Amino acid sequence: MLDVLDRRAVLLHERAADREEAIRRCGRVLVETGAVAEPYIQAMLERERSISTYVGEGVAIPHGVSREHVLRDAICVVRFPEGLDWDGERVTVCVGIAARGDGHVALLAQLAEILLDPERARALREATDVDTVIKELT
């Protein structure tokens, strides 16, 4: 996973008023790191409207399905220490995904493996430095 996670794409002290703002923040990080074009943010929001990307353990994995706006496979990790409501669930970590092909399937599988381990999931939720996040995701 290290090859798709740019250190600049790990933000650990963010705030969002709601789920939409959190998704926009994830999308903006992917745009700023050169992984996606601007329209991908809207695709992420549309995906969320069709089915929630909340996966449990306080984590959501927002992503879009418009591959034409993906410039390279990438993930971002955006932590919201105060948490936010995600359709009735409390989310503190969003892992945004952008994949050109079916790469998102492998990324989702790797993330699921991490989240199935309560200690690793807790470490990811409580991380206060980039190195901790990278360690937990690799």
C-alpha positions in Angstrom: 0.0 0.0 0.0 3.0 2.3 0.4 3.2 2.8 -3.3 -0.2 4.5 -3.3 0.1 6.5 -0.1 1.8 9.9 -0.4 2.9 11.3 2.9 1.2 14.6 1.9 -2.1 12.7 1.7 -2.2 12.0 5.4 -4.0 14.7 7.4 -4.6 13.9 11.0 -6.2 17.0 12.5 -9.1 17.9 10.3 -12.7 19.1 11.0 -15.8 18.5 9.0 -19.4 19.6 9.8 -20.8 16.6 8.0 -20.2 13.5 5.8 -20.4 15.6 2.6 -17.7 18.0 3.8 -15.5 15.1 4.9 -15.8 13.5 1.5 -15.0 16.8 -0.2 -11.9 17.1 2.0 -10.7 13.6 1.0 -11.3 14.4 -2.6 -9.4 17.7 -2.3 -6.4 15.9 -0.9 -6.5 13.5 -3.8 -6.6 16.4 -6.2 -3.8 18.3 -4.4 -1.5 15.3 -4.6 -2.1 14.8 -8.3 -4.0 11.6 -8.1 -7.3 12.7 -9.5 -8.9 15.5 -11.5 -11.4 17.9 -9.9 -14.6 16.1 -11.2 -13.6 13.0 -9.1 -14.8 14.8 -6.0 -18.4 14.9 -7.4 -18.1 11.2 -8.3 -17.2 10.4 -4.7 -20.3 12.3 -3.5 -22.5 10.5 -6.0 -21.1 7.1 -4.9 -21.9 7.9 -1.3 -25.5 8.9 -2.2 -26.0 5.4 -3.7 -24.5 3.4 -0.8 -22.7 4.4 2.4 -19.0 3.9 2.4 -18.9 3.4 6.2 -17.1 0.1 6.9 -17.0 -0.1 10.7 -14.6 0.7 13.5 -15.1 4.4 13.0 -13.8 4.3 9.4 -15.3 5.3 6.1 -13.7 4.6 2.7 -15.1 7.2 0.3 -14.4 6.6 -3.4 -15.8 7.4 -6.8 -16.6 5.2 -9.7 -15.5 7.6 -12.5 -12.2 6.2 -13.4 -11.7 8.6 -16.3 -10.9 11.3 -13.7 -8.3 9.1 -11.9 -4.7 10.0 -12.9 -3.0 7.4 -10.7 -4.0 4.9 -8.0 -3.8 6.6 -4.6 -5.3 6.7 -1.2 -5.5 9.5 1.4 -6.0 9.2 5.1 -8.0 12.1 6.7 -8.6 11.9 10.4 -11.3 13.9 12.1 -10.4 13.6 15.8 -13.8 15.1 17.0 -15.6 12.6 14.8 -18.7 13.2 12.7 -22.0 11.6 12.0 -22.0 9.2 9.0 -25.5 8.2 8.5 -26.0 7.3 12.2 -22.4 6.0 12.7 -19.5 7.9 14.2 -16.5 8.3 11.9 -13.1 9.6 12.8 -11.0 8.3 9.9 -11.7 8.5 6.2 -9.6 6.6 3.7 -10.2 8.1 0.3 -9.5 5.8 -2.6 -8.8 6.5 -6.3 -8.1 3.7 -8.7 -7.8 3.6 -12.5 -8.7 0.0 -12.9 -9.8 -2.7 -10.5 -7.0 -1.7 -8.1 -9.6 -0.4 -5.6 -10.6 -4.0 -4.9 -7.1 -5.0 -3.7 -6.9 -1.7 -1.7 -10.3 -2.4 -0.1 -9.2 -6.0 0.8 -6.0 -4.7 2.4 -8.0 -2.1 4.4 -10.5 -4.7 5.5 -7.7 -6.8 6.8 -6.4 -3.9 8.9 -9.9 -3.0 10.2 -10.6 -6.6 11.2 -7.7 -6.3 13.7 -9.2 -4.1 16.5 -5.8 -3.0 17.7 -4.6 -1.8 14.3 -8.0 -0.1 13.7 -7.7 1.6 17.1 -4.1 2.7 16.3 -5.3 4.1 12.9 -8.2 6.0 14.6 -5.9 7.4 17.3 -2.8 8.2 15.2 -1.4 11.6 15.7 1.6 11.4 13.4 2.1 10.4 9.7 4.6 7.6 10.5 2.1 5.8 12.7 -0.5 5.8 9.9 2.0 4.6 7.3 3.2 1.8 9.7 -0.4 0.6 10.3 -1.2 0.6 6.5 1.9 -1.2 5.4 
